[in-house]
Amino acid sequence: MLSIKVLGPGCANCDKVEQIARQAAATLSLEATIEKVTDRAMWQHYGLLYTPGLVVNEKLVCGGRVPNPAEVTTWLVDALA
């Protein structure tokens, strides 16, 4: 099962990243836990400089922007390899 974390304060962009991640996981028929992380100390743990951030299996894959669905799908597939 994949672990997906959306890092950010809970803004509209954070919600958009979460929605894209959920759609990508559903499209690939993957089981994934999706968690929102609003604790700034945890953002630093992942090396996030700007929100929103996306972490897949404890690896920061995107920060400071909203990724497109194709990018997120690629990161989820790569995480399975």
mmCIF file of the N, C-alpha and C atoms, coordinates in Angstrom:
data_MODEL
# 
_entry.id   MODEL 
# 
loop_
_atom_site.group_PDB 
_atom_site.id 
_atom_site.type_symbol 
_atom_site.label_atom_id 
_atom_site.label_alt_id 
_atom_site.label_comp_id 
_atom_site.label_asym_id 
_atom_site.label_entity_id 
_atom_site.label_seq_id 
_atom_site.pdbx_PDB_ins_code 
_atom_site.Cartn_x 
_atom_site.Cartn_y 
_atom_site.Cartn_z 
_atom_site.occupancy 
_atom_site.B_iso_or_equiv 
_atom_site.pdbx_formal_charge 
_atom_site.auth_seq_id 
_atom_site.auth_comp_id 
_atom_site.auth_asym_id 
_atom_site.auth_atom_id 
_atom_site.pdbx_PDB_model_num 
ATOM 1   N N  . MET A 1 1  ? 0.845  -1.179 0.000   1.00 0.00 ? 1  MET A N  1 
ATOM 2   C CA . MET A 1 1  ? 0.000  0.000  0.000   1.00 0.00 ? 1  MET A CA 1 
ATOM 3   C C  . MET A 1 1  ? 0.890  1.241  0.000   1.00 0.00 ? 1  MET A C  1 
ATOM 4   N N  . LEU A 1 2  ? 0.504  2.228  -0.808  1.00 0.00 ? 2  LEU A N  1 
ATOM 5   C CA . LEU A 1 2  ? 1.269  3.464  -0.876  1.00 0.00 ? 2  LEU A CA 1 
ATOM 6   C C  . LEU A 1 2  ? 0.895  4.408  0.258   1.00 0.00 ? 2  LEU A C  1 
ATOM 7   N N  . SER A 1 3  ? 1.871  5.172  0.679   1.00 0.00 ? 3  SER A N  1 
ATOM 8   C CA . SER A 1 3  ? 1.654  6.227  1.661   1.00 0.00 ? 3  SER A CA 1 
ATOM 9   C C  . SER A 1 3  ? 1.821  7.553  0.935   1.00 0.00 ? 3  SER A C  1 
ATOM 10  N N  . ILE A 1 4  ? 0.764  8.360  0.948   1.00 0.00 ? 4  ILE A N  1 
ATOM 11  C CA . ILE A 1 4  ? 0.792  9.657  0.282   1.00 0.00 ? 4  ILE A CA 1 
ATOM 12  C C  . ILE A 1 4  ? 0.503  10.726 1.329   1.00 0.00 ? 4  ILE A C  1 
ATOM 13  N N  . LYS A 1 5  ? 1.343  11.758 1.337   1.00 0.00 ? 5  LYS A N  1 
ATOM 14  C CA . LYS A 1 5  ? 1.137  12.862 2.279   1.00 0.00 ? 5  LYS A CA 1 
ATOM 15  C C  . LYS A 1 5  ? 1.113  14.177 1.515   1.00 0.00 ? 5  LYS A C  1 
ATOM 16  N N  . VAL A 1 6  ? 0.141  15.011 1.867   1.00 0.00 ? 6  VAL A N  1 
ATOM 17  C CA . VAL A 1 6  ? 0.050  16.349 1.304   1.00 0.00 ? 6  VAL A CA 1 
ATOM 18  C C  . VAL A 1 6  ? 0.513  17.303 2.400   1.00 0.00 ? 6  VAL A C  1 
ATOM 19  N N  . LEU A 1 7  ? 1.592  18.031 2.121   1.00 0.00 ? 7  LEU A N  1 
ATOM 20  C CA . LEU A 1 7  ? 2.156  18.951 3.101   1.00 0.00 ? 7  LEU A CA 1 
ATOM 21  C C  . LEU A 1 7  ? 1.690  20.362 2.803   1.00 0.00 ? 7  LEU A C  1 
ATOM 22  N N  . GLY A 1 8  ? 1.151  21.022 3.822   1.00 0.00 ? 8  GLY A N  1 
ATOM 23  C CA . GLY A 1 8  ? 0.715  22.398 3.642   1.00 0.00 ? 8  GLY A CA 1 
ATOM 24  C C  . GLY A 1 8  ? -0.233 22.822 4.742   1.00 0.00 ? 8  GLY A C  1 
ATOM 25  N N  . PRO A 1 9  ? -0.566 24.117 4.747   1.00 0.00 ? 9  PRO A N  1 
ATOM 26  C CA . PRO A 1 9  ? -1.398 24.657 5.815   1.00 0.00 ? 9  PRO A CA 1 
ATOM 27  C C  . PRO A 1 9  ? -2.884 24.361 5.677   1.00 0.00 ? 9  PRO A C  1 
ATOM 28  N N  . GLY A 1 10 ? -3.284 23.768 4.559   1.00 0.00 ? 10 GLY A N  1 
ATOM 29  C CA . GLY A 1 10 ? -4.698 23.471 4.345   1.00 0.00 ? 10 GLY A CA 1 
ATOM 30  C C  . GLY A 1 10 ? -5.345 24.453 3.381   1.00 0.00 ? 10 GLY A C  1 
ATOM 31  N N  . CYS A 1 11 ? -4.548 25.049 2.531   1.00 0.00 ? 11 CYS A N  1 
ATOM 32  C CA . CYS A 1 11 ? -5.031 26.043 1.571   1.00 0.00 ? 11 CYS A CA 1 
ATOM 33  C C  . CYS A 1 11 ? -5.707 25.361 0.382   1.00 0.00 ? 11 CYS A C  1 
ATOM 34  N N  . ALA A 1 12 ? -6.227 26.172 -0.534  1.00 0.00 ? 12 ALA A N  1 
ATOM 35  C CA . ALA A 1 12 ? -6.907 25.647 -1.718  1.00 0.00 ? 12 ALA A CA 1 
ATOM 36  C C  . ALA A 1 12 ? -5.955 24.814 -2.575  1.00 0.00 ? 12 ALA A C  1 
ATOM 37  N N  . ASN A 1 13 ? -4.709 25.239 -2.701  1.00 0.00 ? 13 ASN A N  1 
ATOM 38  C CA . ASN A 1 13 ? -3.745 24.465 -3.491  1.00 0.00 ? 13 ASN A CA 1 
ATOM 39  C C  . ASN A 1 13 ? -3.467 23.111 -2.854  1.00 0.00 ? 13 ASN A C  1 
ATOM 40  N N  . CYS A 1 14 ? -3.418 23.070 -1.527  1.00 0.00 ? 14 CYS A N  1 
ATOM 41  C CA . CYS A 1 14 ? -3.212 21.793 -0.820  1.00 0.00 ? 14 CYS A CA 1 
ATOM 42  C C  . CYS A 1 14 ? -4.377 20.852 -1.104  1.00 0.00 ? 14 CYS A C  1 
ATOM 43  N N  . ASP A 1 15 ? -5.582 21.386 -1.074  1.00 0.00 ? 15 ASP A N  1 
ATOM 44  C CA . ASP A 1 15 ? -6.763 20.572 -1.366  1.00 0.00 ? 15 ASP A CA 1 
ATOM 45  C C  . ASP A 1 15 ? -6.721 20.050 -2.799  1.00 0.00 ? 15 ASP A C  1 
ATOM 46  N N  . LYS A 1 16 ? -6.235 20.892 -3.716  1.00 0.00 ? 16 LYS A N  1 
ATOM 47  C CA . LYS A 1 16 ? -6.142 20.490 -5.121  1.00 0.00 ? 16 LYS A CA 1 
ATOM 48  C C  . LYS A 1 16 ? -5.135 19.346 -5.285  1.00 0.00 ? 16 LYS A C  1 
ATOM 49  N N  . VAL A 1 17 ? -3.986 19.450 -4.590  1.00 0.00 ? 17 VAL A N  1 
ATOM 50  C CA . VAL A 1 17 ? -2.970 18.391 -4.658  1.00 0.00 ? 17 VAL A CA 1 
ATOM 51  C C  . VAL A 1 17 ? -3.554 17.082 -4.107  1.00 0.00 ? 17 VAL A C  1 
ATOM 52  N N  . GLU A 1 18 ? -4.282 17.176 -3.008  1.00 0.00 ? 18 GLU A N  1 
ATOM 53  C CA . GLU A 1 18 ? -4.902 15.975 -2.433  1.00 0.00 ? 18 GLU A CA 1 
ATOM 54  C C  . GLU A 1 18 ? -5.892 15.352 -3.417  1.00 0.00 ? 18 GLU A C  1 
ATOM 55  N N  . GLN A 1 19 ? -6.694 16.185 -4.059  1.00 0.00 ? 19 GLN A N  1 
ATOM 56  C CA . GLN A 1 19 ? -7.687 15.691 -5.015  1.00 0.00 ? 19 GLN A CA 1 
ATOM 57  C C  . GLN A 1 19 ? -7.001 14.997 -6.199  1.00 0.00 ? 19 GLN A C  1 
ATOM 58  N N  . ILE A 1 20 ? -5.941 15.595 -6.706  1.00 0.00 ? 20 ILE A N  1 
ATOM 59  C CA . ILE A 1 20 ? -5.210 15.003 -7.830  1.00 0.00 ? 20 ILE A CA 1 
ATOM 60  C C  . ILE A 1 20 ? -4.595 13.665 -7.417  1.00 0.00 ? 20 ILE A C  1 
ATOM 61  N N  . ALA A 1 21 ? -4.039 13.601 -6.205  1.00 0.00 ? 21 ALA A N  1 
ATOM 62  C CA . ALA A 1 21 ? -3.433 12.355 -5.718  1.00 0.00 ? 21 ALA A CA 1 
ATOM 63  C C  . ALA A 1 21 ? -4.490 11.259 -5.568  1.00 0.00 ? 21 ALA A C  1 
ATOM 64  N N  . ARG A 1 22 ? -5.648 11.619 -5.035  1.00 0.00 ? 22 ARG A N  1 
ATOM 65  C CA . ARG A 1 22 ? -6.734 10.636 -4.884  1.00 0.00 ? 22 ARG A CA 1 
ATOM 66  C C  . ARG A 1 22 ? -7.192 10.108 -6.249  1.00 0.00 ? 22 ARG A C  1 
ATOM 67  N N  . GLN A 1 23 ? -7.330 11.023 -7.209  1.00 0.00 ? 23 GLN A N  1 
ATOM 68  C CA . GLN A 1 23 ? -7.765 10.621 -8.551  1.00 0.00 ? 23 GLN A CA 1 
ATOM 69  C C  . GLN A 1 23 ? -6.732 9.713  -9.211  1.00 0.00 ? 23 GLN A C  1 
ATOM 70  N N  . ALA A 1 24 ? -5.456 10.050 -9.062  1.00 0.00 ? 24 ALA A N  1 
ATOM 71  C CA . ALA A 1 24 ? -4.394 9.239  -9.670  1.00 0.00 ? 24 ALA A CA 1 
ATOM 72  C C  . ALA A 1 24 ? -4.385 7.835  -9.068  1.00 0.00 ? 24 ALA A C  1 
ATOM 73  N N  . ALA A 1 25 ? -4.513 7.749  -7.741  1.00 0.00 ? 25 ALA A N  1 
ATOM 74  C CA . ALA A 1 25 ? -4.530 6.444  -7.082  1.00 0.00 ? 25 ALA A CA 1 
ATOM 75  C C  . ALA A 1 25 ? -5.749 5.636  -7.538  1.00 0.00 ? 25 ALA A C  1 
ATOM 76  N N  . ALA A 1 26 ? -6.891 6.292  -7.655  1.00 0.00 ? 26 ALA A N  1 
ATOM 77  C CA . ALA A 1 26 ? -8.107 5.603  -8.089  1.00 0.00 ? 26 ALA A CA 1 
ATOM 78  C C  . ALA A 1 26 ? -7.983 5.139  -9.537  1.00 0.00 ? 26 ALA A C  1 
ATOM 79  N N  . THR A 1 27 ? -7.411 5.969  -10.392 1.00 0.00 ? 27 THR A N  1 
ATOM 80  C CA . THR A 1 27 ? -7.232 5.614  -11.798 1.00 0.00 ? 27 THR A CA 1 
ATOM 81  C C  . THR A 1 27 ? -6.361 4.371  -11.940 1.00 0.00 ? 27 THR A C  1 
ATOM 82  N N  . LEU A 1 28 ? -5.344 4.275  -11.083 1.00 0.00 ? 28 LEU A N  1 
ATOM 83  C CA . LEU A 1 28 ? -4.428 3.130  -11.129 1.00 0.00 ? 28 LEU A CA 1 
ATOM 84  C C  . LEU A 1 28 ? -4.928 1.949  -10.292 1.00 0.00 ? 28 LEU A C  1 
ATOM 85  N N  . SER A 1 29 ? -6.083 2.117  -9.652  1.00 0.00 ? 29 SER A N  1 
ATOM 86  C CA . SER A 1 29 ? -6.656 1.099  -8.756  1.00 0.00 ? 29 SER A CA 1 
ATOM 87  C C  . SER A 1 29 ? -5.674 0.709  -7.658  1.00 0.00 ? 29 SER A C  1 
ATOM 88  N N  . LEU A 1 30 ? -5.026 1.713  -7.069  1.00 0.00 ? 30 LEU A N  1 
ATOM 89  C CA . LEU A 1 30 ? -4.049 1.469  -6.011  1.00 0.00 ? 30 LEU A CA 1 
ATOM 90  C C  . LEU A 1 30 ? -4.667 1.696  -4.645  1.00 0.00 ? 30 LEU A C  1 
ATOM 91  N N  . GLU A 1 31 ? -4.224 0.887  -3.695  1.00 0.00 ? 31 GLU A N  1 
ATOM 92  C CA . GLU A 1 31 ? -4.586 1.142  -2.310  1.00 0.00 ? 31 GLU A CA 1 
ATOM 93  C C  . GLU A 1 31 ? -3.569 2.124  -1.770  1.00 0.00 ? 31 GLU A C  1 
ATOM 94  N N  . ALA A 1 32 ? -4.061 3.226  -1.223  1.00 0.00 ? 32 ALA A N  1 
ATOM 95  C CA . ALA A 1 32 ? -3.154 4.241  -0.703  1.00 0.00 ? 32 ALA A CA 1 
ATOM 96  C C  . ALA A 1 32 ? -3.780 4.926  0.499   1.00 0.00 ? 32 ALA A C  1 
ATOM 97  N N  . THR A 1 33 ? -2.935 5.255  1.457   1.00 0.00 ? 33 THR A N  1 
ATOM 98  C CA . THR A 1 33 ? -3.383 6.095  2.560   1.00 0.00 ? 33 THR A CA 1 
ATOM 99  C C  . THR A 1 33 ? -2.960 7.513  2.221   1.00 0.00 ? 33 THR A C  1 
ATOM 100 N N  . ILE A 1 34 ? -3.895 8.431  2.320   1.00 0.00 ? 34 ILE A N  1 
ATOM 101 C CA . ILE A 1 34 ? -3.608 9.828  2.012   1.00 0.00 ? 34 ILE A CA 1 
ATOM 102 C C  . ILE A 1 34 ? -3.809 10.638 3.287   1.00 0.00 ? 34 ILE A C  1 
ATOM 103 N N  . GLU A 1 35 ? -2.775 11.362 3.656   1.00 0.00 ? 35 GLU A N  1 
ATOM 104 C CA . GLU A 1 35 ? -2.760 12.095 4.916   1.00 0.00 ? 35 GLU A CA 1 
ATOM 105 C C  . GLU A 1 35 ? -2.367 13.544 4.653   1.00 0.00 ? 35 GLU A C  1 
ATOM 106 N N  . LYS A 1 36 ? -3.038 14.462 5.334   1.00 0.00 ? 36 LYS A N  1 
ATOM 107 C CA . LYS A 1 36 ? -2.657 15.869 5.272   1.00 0.00 ? 36 LYS A CA 1 
ATOM 108 C C  . LYS A 1 36 ? -1.735 16.157 6.446   1.00 0.00 ? 36 LYS A C  1 
ATOM 109 N N  . VAL A 1 37 ? -0.621 16.822 6.168   1.00 0.00 ? 37 VAL A N  1 
ATOM 110 C CA . VAL A 1 37 ? 0.343  17.162 7.215   1.00 0.00 ? 37 VAL A CA 1 
ATOM 111 C C  . VAL A 1 37 ? 0.422  18.688 7.297   1.00 0.00 ? 37 VAL A C  1 
ATOM 112 N N  . THR A 1 38 ? -0.096 19.249 8.391   1.00 0.00 ? 38 THR A N  1 
ATOM 113 C CA . THR A 1 38 ? -0.102 20.699 8.559   1.00 0.00 ? 38 THR A CA 1 
ATOM 114 C C  . THR A 1 38 ? 0.983  21.182 9.520   1.00 0.00 ? 38 THR A C  1 
ATOM 115 N N  . ASP A 1 39 ? 1.704  20.262 10.129  1.00 0.00 ? 39 ASP A N  1 
ATOM 116 C CA . ASP A 1 39 ? 2.763  20.605 11.083  1.00 0.00 ? 39 ASP A CA 1 
ATOM 117 C C  . ASP A 1 39 ? 4.019  21.061 10.339  1.00 0.00 ? 39 ASP A C  1 
ATOM 118 N N  . ARG A 1 40 ? 4.382  22.327 10.512  1.00 0.00 ? 40 ARG A N  1 
ATOM 119 C CA . ARG A 1 40 ? 5.536  22.890 9.800   1.00 0.00 ? 40 ARG A CA 1 
ATOM 120 C C  . ARG A 1 40 ? 6.836  22.148 10.117  1.00 0.00 ? 40 ARG A C  1 
ATOM 121 N N  . ALA A 1 41 ? 6.981  21.631 11.312  1.00 0.00 ? 41 ALA A N  1 
ATOM 122 C CA . ALA A 1 41 ? 8.192  20.889 11.680  1.00 0.00 ? 41 ALA A CA 1 
ATOM 123 C C  . ALA A 1 41 ? 8.343  19.647 10.800  1.00 0.00 ? 41 ALA A C  1 
ATOM 124 N N  . MET A 1 42 ? 7.230  19.018 10.471  1.00 0.00 ? 42 MET A N  1 
ATOM 125 C CA . MET A 1 42 ? 7.280  17.836 9.608   1.00 0.00 ? 42 MET A CA 1 
ATOM 126 C C  . MET A 1 42 ? 7.650  18.216 8.176   1.00 0.00 ? 42 MET A C  1 
ATOM 127 N N  . TRP A 1 43 ? 7.237  19.397 7.733   1.00 0.00 ? 43 TRP A N  1 
ATOM 128 C CA . TRP A 1 43 ? 7.596  19.842 6.378   1.00 0.00 ? 43 TRP A CA 1 
ATOM 129 C C  . TRP A 1 43 ? 9.111  19.899 6.257   1.00 0.00 ? 43 TRP A C  1 
ATOM 130 N N  . GLN A 1 44 ? 9.763  20.423 7.295   1.00 0.00 ? 44 GLN A N  1 
ATOM 131 C CA . GLN A 1 44 ? 11.225 20.532 7.295   1.00 0.00 ? 44 GLN A CA 1 
ATOM 132 C C  . GLN A 1 44 ? 11.870 19.152 7.257   1.00 0.00 ? 44 GLN A C  1 
ATOM 133 N N  . HIS A 1 45 ? 11.240 18.196 7.926   1.00 0.00 ? 45 HIS A N  1 
ATOM 134 C CA . HIS A 1 45 ? 11.746 16.819 7.927   1.00 0.00 ? 45 HIS A CA 1 
ATOM 135 C C  . HIS A 1 45 ? 11.871 16.284 6.494   1.00 0.00 ? 45 HIS A C  1 
ATOM 136 N N  . TYR A 1 46 ? 10.933 16.673 5.631   1.00 0.00 ? 46 TYR A N  1 
ATOM 137 C CA . TYR A 1 46 ? 10.948 16.213 4.241   1.00 0.00 ? 46 TYR A CA 1 
ATOM 138 C C  . TYR A 1 46 ? 11.746 17.139 3.324   1.00 0.00 ? 46 TYR A C  1 
ATOM 139 N N  . GLY A 1 47 ? 12.212 18.269 3.857   1.00 0.00 ? 47 GLY A N  1 
ATOM 140 C CA . GLY A 1 47 ? 12.990 19.202 3.049   1.00 0.00 ? 47 GLY A CA 1 
ATOM 141 C C  . GLY A 1 47 ? 12.132 20.135 2.208   1.00 0.00 ? 47 GLY A C  1 
ATOM 142 N N  . LEU A 1 48 ? 10.868 20.293 2.584   1.00 0.00 ? 48 LEU A N  1 
ATOM 143 C CA . LEU A 1 48 ? 9.962  21.152 1.822   1.00 0.00 ? 48 LEU A CA 1 
ATOM 144 C C  . LEU A 1 48 ? 10.263 22.620 2.109   1.00 0.00 ? 48 LEU A C  1 
ATOM 145 N N  . LEU A 1 49 ? 10.484 23.392 1.053   1.00 0.00 ? 49 LEU A N  1 
ATOM 146 C CA . LEU A 1 49 ? 10.746 24.820 1.201   1.00 0.00 ? 49 LEU A CA 1 
ATOM 147 C C  . LEU A 1 49 ? 9.481  25.644 0.997   1.00 0.00 ? 49 LEU A C  1 
ATOM 148 N N  . TYR A 1 50 ? 8.646  25.249 0.032   1.00 0.00 ? 50 TYR A N  1 
ATOM 149 C CA . TYR A 1 50 ? 7.421  25.984 -0.281  1.00 0.00 ? 50 TYR A CA 1 
ATOM 150 C C  . TYR A 1 50 ? 6.268  25.009 -0.418  1.00 0.00 ? 50 TYR A C  1 
ATOM 151 N N  . THR A 1 51 ? 5.114  25.395 0.110   1.00 0.00 ? 51 THR A N  1 
ATOM 152 C CA . THR A 1 51 ? 3.926  24.558 0.019   1.00 0.00 ? 51 THR A CA 1 
ATOM 153 C C  . THR A 1 51 ? 3.176  24.885 -1.269  1.00 0.00 ? 51 THR A C  1 
ATOM 154 N N  . PRO A 1 52 ? 2.350  23.971 -1.737  1.00 0.00 ? 52 PRO A N  1 
ATOM 155 C CA . PRO A 1 52 ? 2.090  22.648 -1.179  1.00 0.00 ? 52 PRO A CA 1 
ATOM 156 C C  . PRO A 1 52 ? 3.190  21.658 -1.543  1.00 0.00 ? 52 PRO A C  1 
ATOM 157 N N  . GLY A 1 53 ? 3.236  20.581 -0.783  1.00 0.00 ? 53 GLY A N  1 
ATOM 158 C CA . GLY A 1 53 ? 4.199  19.523 -1.049  1.00 0.00 ? 53 GLY A CA 1 
ATOM 159 C C  . GLY A 1 53 ? 3.496  18.186 -1.155  1.00 0.00 ? 53 GLY A C  1 
ATOM 160 N N  . LEU A 1 54 ? 4.114  17.277 -1.892  1.00 0.00 ? 54 LEU A N  1 
ATOM 161 C CA . LEU A 1 54 ? 3.562  15.932 -2.042  1.00 0.00 ? 54 LEU A CA 1 
ATOM 162 C C  . LEU A 1 54 ? 4.659  14.921 -1.742  1.00 0.00 ? 54 LEU A C  1 
ATOM 163 N N  . VAL A 1 55 ? 4.359  14.014 -0.810  1.00 0.00 ? 55 VAL A N  1 
ATOM 164 C CA . VAL A 1 55 ? 5.301  12.977 -0.401  1.00 0.00 ? 55 VAL A CA 1 
ATOM 165 C C  . VAL A 1 55 ? 4.686  11.623 -0.737  1.00 0.00 ? 55 VAL A C  1 
ATOM 166 N N  . VAL A 1 56 ? 5.465  10.783 -1.421  1.00 0.00 ? 56 VAL A N  1 
ATOM 167 C CA . VAL A 1 56 ? 5.008  9.431  -1.756  1.00 0.00 ? 56 VAL A CA 1 
ATOM 168 C C  . VAL A 1 56 ? 6.002  8.453  -1.147  1.00 0.00 ? 56 VAL A C  1 
ATOM 169 N N  . ASN A 1 57 ? 5.500  7.577  -0.278  1.00 0.00 ? 57 ASN A N  1 
ATOM 170 C CA . ASN A 1 57 ? 6.348  6.606  0.420   1.00 0.00 ? 57 ASN A CA 1 
ATOM 171 C C  . ASN A 1 57 ? 7.559  7.282  1.074   1.00 0.00 ? 57 ASN A C  1 
ATOM 172 N N  . GLU A 1 58 ? 7.273  8.363  1.797   1.00 0.00 ? 58 GLU A N  1 
ATOM 173 C CA . GLU A 1 58 ? 8.274  9.099  2.583   1.00 0.00 ? 58 GLU A CA 1 
ATOM 174 C C  . GLU A 1 58 ? 9.320  9.826  1.741   1.00 0.00 ? 58 GLU A C  1 
ATOM 175 N N  . LYS A 1 59 ? 9.052  10.025 0.447   1.00 0.00 ? 59 LYS A N  1 
ATOM 176 C CA . LYS A 1 59 ? 9.976  10.762 -0.422  1.00 0.00 ? 59 LYS A CA 1 
ATOM 177 C C  . LYS A 1 59 ? 9.246  11.980 -0.988  1.00 0.00 ? 59 LYS A C  1 
ATOM 178 N N  . LEU A 1 60 ? 9.824  13.165 -0.792  1.00 0.00 ? 60 LEU A N  1 
ATOM 179 C CA . LEU A 1 60 ? 9.247  14.386 -1.349  1.00 0.00 ? 60 LEU A CA 1 
ATOM 180 C C  . LEU A 1 60 ? 9.397  14.346 -2.867  1.00 0.00 ? 60 LEU A C  1 
ATOM 181 N N  . VAL A 1 61 ? 8.269  14.368 -3.574  1.00 0.00 ? 61 VAL A N  1 
ATOM 182 C CA . VAL A 1 61 ? 8.314  14.306 -5.035  1.00 0.00 ? 61 VAL A CA 1 
ATOM 183 C C  . VAL A 1 61 ? 7.973  15.639 -5.684  1.00 0.00 ? 61 VAL A C  1 
ATOM 184 N N  . CYS A 1 62 ? 7.353  16.536 -4.927  1.00 0.00 ? 62 CYS A N  1 
ATOM 185 C CA . CYS A 1 62 ? 6.964  17.825 -5.488  1.00 0.00 ? 62 CYS A CA 1 
ATOM 186 C C  . CYS A 1 62 ? 6.790  18.839 -4.371  1.00 0.00 ? 62 CYS A C  1 
ATOM 187 N N  . GLY A 1 63 ? 7.239  20.066 -4.617  1.00 0.00 ? 63 GLY A N  1 
ATOM 188 C CA . GLY A 1 63 ? 7.063  21.119 -3.634  1.00 0.00 ? 63 GLY A CA 1 
ATOM 189 C C  . GLY A 1 63 ? 6.931  22.476 -4.289  1.00 0.00 ? 63 GLY A C  1 
ATOM 190 N N  . GLY A 1 64 ? 6.078  23.319 -3.723  1.00 0.00 ? 64 GLY A N  1 
ATOM 191 C CA . GLY A 1 64 ? 5.950  24.684 -4.193  1.00 0.00 ? 64 GLY A CA 1 
ATOM 192 C C  . GLY A 1 64 ? 5.044  24.904 -5.386  1.00 0.00 ? 64 GLY A C  1 
ATOM 193 N N  . ARG A 1 65 ? 4.352  23.863 -5.815  1.00 0.00 ? 65 ARG A N  1 
ATOM 194 C CA . ARG A 1 65 ? 3.448  24.002 -6.955  1.00 0.00 ? 65 ARG A CA 1 
ATOM 195 C C  . ARG A 1 65 ? 2.421  22.872 -6.937  1.00 0.00 ? 65 ARG A C  1 
ATOM 196 N N  . VAL A 1 66 ? 1.406  23.032 -7.760  1.00 0.00 ? 66 VAL A N  1 
ATOM 197 C CA . VAL A 1 66 ? 0.398  21.987 -7.913  1.00 0.00 ? 66 VAL A CA 1 
ATOM 198 C C  . VAL A 1 66 ? 0.786  21.160 -9.136  1.00 0.00 ? 66 VAL A C  1 
ATOM 199 N N  . PRO A 1 67 ? 1.129  19.896 -8.942  1.00 0.00 ? 67 PRO A N  1 
ATOM 200 C CA . PRO A 1 67 ? 1.519  19.045 -10.083 1.00 0.00 ? 67 PRO A CA 1 
ATOM 201 C C  . PRO A 1 67 ? 0.302  18.674 -10.917 1.00 0.00 ? 67 PRO A C  1 
ATOM 202 N N  . ASN A 1 68 ? 0.557  18.334 -12.182 1.00 0.00 ? 68 ASN A N  1 
ATOM 203 C CA . ASN A 1 68 ? -0.569 17.899 -13.014 1.00 0.00 ? 68 ASN A CA 1 
ATOM 204 C C  . ASN A 1 68 ? -0.824 16.404 -12.765 1.00 0.00 ? 68 ASN A C  1 
ATOM 205 N N  . PRO A 1 69 ? -2.013 15.921 -13.128 1.00 0.00 ? 69 PRO A N  1 
ATOM 206 C CA . PRO A 1 69 ? -2.363 14.518 -12.869 1.00 0.00 ? 69 PRO A CA 1 
ATOM 207 C C  . PRO A 1 69 ? -1.387 13.511 -13.478 1.00 0.00 ? 69 PRO A C  1 
ATOM 208 N N  . ALA A 1 70 ? -0.853 13.801 -14.665 1.00 0.00 ? 70 ALA A N  1 
ATOM 209 C CA . ALA A 1 70 ? 0.075  12.866 -15.309 1.00 0.00 ? 70 ALA A CA 1 
ATOM 210 C C  . ALA A 1 70 ? 1.353  12.710 -14.483 1.00 0.00 ? 70 ALA A C  1 
ATOM 211 N N  . GLU A 1 71 ? 1.840  13.816 -13.913 1.00 0.00 ? 71 GLU A N  1 
ATOM 212 C CA . GLU A 1 71 ? 3.041  13.753 -13.071 1.00 0.00 ? 71 GLU A CA 1 
ATOM 213 C C  . GLU A 1 71 ? 2.786  12.883 -11.844 1.00 0.00 ? 71 GLU A C  1 
ATOM 214 N N  . VAL A 1 72 ? 1.656  13.108 -11.194 1.00 0.00 ? 72 VAL A N  1 
ATOM 215 C CA . VAL A 1 72 ? 1.339  12.354 -9.975  1.00 0.00 ? 72 VAL A CA 1 
ATOM 216 C C  . VAL A 1 72 ? 1.195  10.878 -10.302 1.00 0.00 ? 72 VAL A C  1 
ATOM 217 N N  . THR A 1 73 ? 0.546  10.562 -11.413 1.00 0.00 ? 73 THR A N  1 
ATOM 218 C CA . THR A 1 73 ? 0.400  9.165  -11.821 1.00 0.00 ? 73 THR A CA 1 
ATOM 219 C C  . THR A 1 73 ? 1.772  8.525  -12.013 1.00 0.00 ? 73 THR A C  1 
ATOM 220 N N  . THR A 1 74 ? 2.691  9.232  -12.659 1.00 0.00 ? 74 THR A N  1 
ATOM 221 C CA . THR A 1 74 ? 4.042  8.721  -12.876 1.00 0.00 ? 74 THR A CA 1 
ATOM 222 C C  . THR A 1 74 ? 4.752  8.468  -11.553 1.00 0.00 ? 74 THR A C  1 
ATOM 223 N N  . TRP A 1 75 ? 4.632  9.411  -10.604 1.00 0.00 ? 75 TRP A N  1 
ATOM 224 C CA . TRP A 1 75 ? 5.297  9.243  -9.303  1.00 0.00 ? 75 TRP A CA 1 
ATOM 225 C C  . TRP A 1 75 ? 4.730  8.043  -8.545  1.00 0.00 ? 75 TRP A C  1 
ATOM 226 N N  . LEU A 1 76 ? 3.433  7.819  -8.644  1.00 0.00 ? 76 LEU A N  1 
ATOM 227 C CA . LEU A 1 76 ? 2.841  6.664  -7.949  1.00 0.00 ? 76 LEU A CA 1 
ATOM 228 C C  . LEU A 1 76 ? 3.319  5.364  -8.566  1.00 0.00 ? 76 LEU A C  1 
ATOM 229 N N  . VAL A 1 77 ? 3.385  5.304  -9.888  1.00 0.00 ? 77 VAL A N  1 
ATOM 230 C CA . VAL A 1 77 ? 3.876  4.096  -10.568 1.00 0.00 ? 77 VAL A CA 1 
ATOM 231 C C  . VAL A 1 77 ? 5.352  3.856  -10.202 1.00 0.00 ? 77 VAL A C  1 
ATOM 232 N N  . ASP A 1 78 ? 6.151  4.919  -10.209 1.00 0.00 ? 78 ASP A N  1 
ATOM 233 C CA . ASP A 1 78 ? 7.561  4.797  -9.843  1.00 0.00 ? 78 ASP A CA 1 
ATOM 234 C C  . ASP A 1 78 ? 7.744  4.297  -8.410  1.00 0.00 ? 78 ASP A C  1 
ATOM 235 N N  . ALA A 1 79 ? 6.858  4.725  -7.532  1.00 0.00 ? 79 ALA A N  1 
ATOM 236 C CA . ALA A 1 79 ? 6.941  4.320  -6.123  1.00 0.00 ? 79 ALA A CA 1 
ATOM 237 C C  . ALA A 1 79 ? 6.664  2.829  -5.954  1.00 0.00 ? 79 ALA A C  1 
ATOM 238 N N  . LEU A 1 80 ? 5.931  2.265  -6.867  1.00 0.00 ? 80 LEU A N  1 
ATOM 239 C CA . LEU A 1 80 ? 5.629  0.824  -6.800  1.00 0.00 ? 80 LEU A CA 1 
ATOM 240 C C  . LEU A 1 80 ? 6.780  -0.033 -7.282  1.00 0.00 ? 80 LEU A C  1 
ATOM 241 N N  . ALA A 1 81 ? 7.655  0.552  -8.105  1.00 0.00 ? 81 ALA A N  1 
ATOM 242 C CA . ALA A 1 81 ? 8.757  -0.207 -8.706  1.00 0.00 ? 81 ALA A CA 1 
ATOM 243 C C  . ALA A 1 81 ? 9.828  -0.544 -7.696  1.00 0.00 ? 81 ALA A C  1 
# 
